[in-house]
Amino acid sequence: MSNLIETVKGKGTVFSGERLVAEVQYEVWVYQTYNETLLLSGQELRTPSFQNTELKLNKPVEADFNELLTLHLADGRKLNFWALGGECKATGGLYL
């Protein structure tokens, strides 16, 4: 089971290394996934297991195959992703 725990919208910049690729508007969704365990007492225990991050940009970005891109968010955080056929695939979570 997973829950949406954060949504971030804003204007940011996309870089490939130190090269500016594009200025974009973005929306990021962060989901928390849980492992659910039924205890012998009958209670259910929910343990956070991992987070999944999804990204949508307002326009496609041009990138070479296997080129890792970094979105710099307005709040100072960053998100690495791949741009594949107009779609974005985050490679991990948000970081500073």
N, C-alpha and C positions, 0 to 999 in steps of 0.2 A: 504494500500500500504506500502511496506517496501523497504528500500535501504540498500545495503551492505555499512557499514561505516568504517569497519576496518577488516584487515586480519593480523594475527600474526602467524609466523612460527618460529620454533626453537627447541632446545633441552631443556628438563625439567625433573623434578622428580615428581613422584606420591607418595603421602603419604596417609595413613589411620591414622588419628590422628598424632602421632609423629613417627609412624612406616613407614620406607621406603618400598614402594611396588615395584617400578620399575623406571628405567631411560628410557625415551621415547623421540621420536621426535613427535612433535605435529603441528597441524594446527587449528587455531581458527578463526571463522568468527563471526562478530558482525553485526546484522541487526537492523536498526532503523525503527520502525513501526510508521505510521502517521495516524491521523484521518483527513479526508478531509471534509470540510464544505463549502457549497456554500452560500455565503453571499447575502443579498438582493440586493446589488450593482452589483451582477453578478460575483464578484471576488471569487476565490477559496482560502480558508485559510487552510494551512497544519499545524497541531499541532502535535509535537512529543508525542507519547503516551507511548510506552514501547520499550525495546530492547530485542532481542532474540539472544542467543549465541549458536553456534554450535561448536562441538569439534570432531576432528579425531586424533587418535593416530596411530603410525606406527605398533603397536602390541597390542594384547589384554592384559589386566591386570587382574590378579586373585583377585577377591573380593567376600566376602560373600554377600548373599542376604541382601538388605537394608544397605549395608556398604557405607557410604559417603566417597568419595575420594577427594583429593585436588591435583590439578596440580599446581606445582610451575614453573612459566614461567621464561625464561632466563632474562627478563627485571625486575623481582622482583614482578610482579603481580601474583595473584592466581586465580584459577577457581575451584569451587566445582562441582562435577559431580557424577553420578551413572554409573557403568559399568554393562550393562545388555546384556548378551549373545554375548559378543564381541563388542557391540555398546556402545557408550558413550552418556549420556544425561546430559547436563549442567543443574544445578539447579538454576542458576542465572547468573549474569554478572561477568566480571573481577573486581578484587578489590586488594588493597594493603595490 
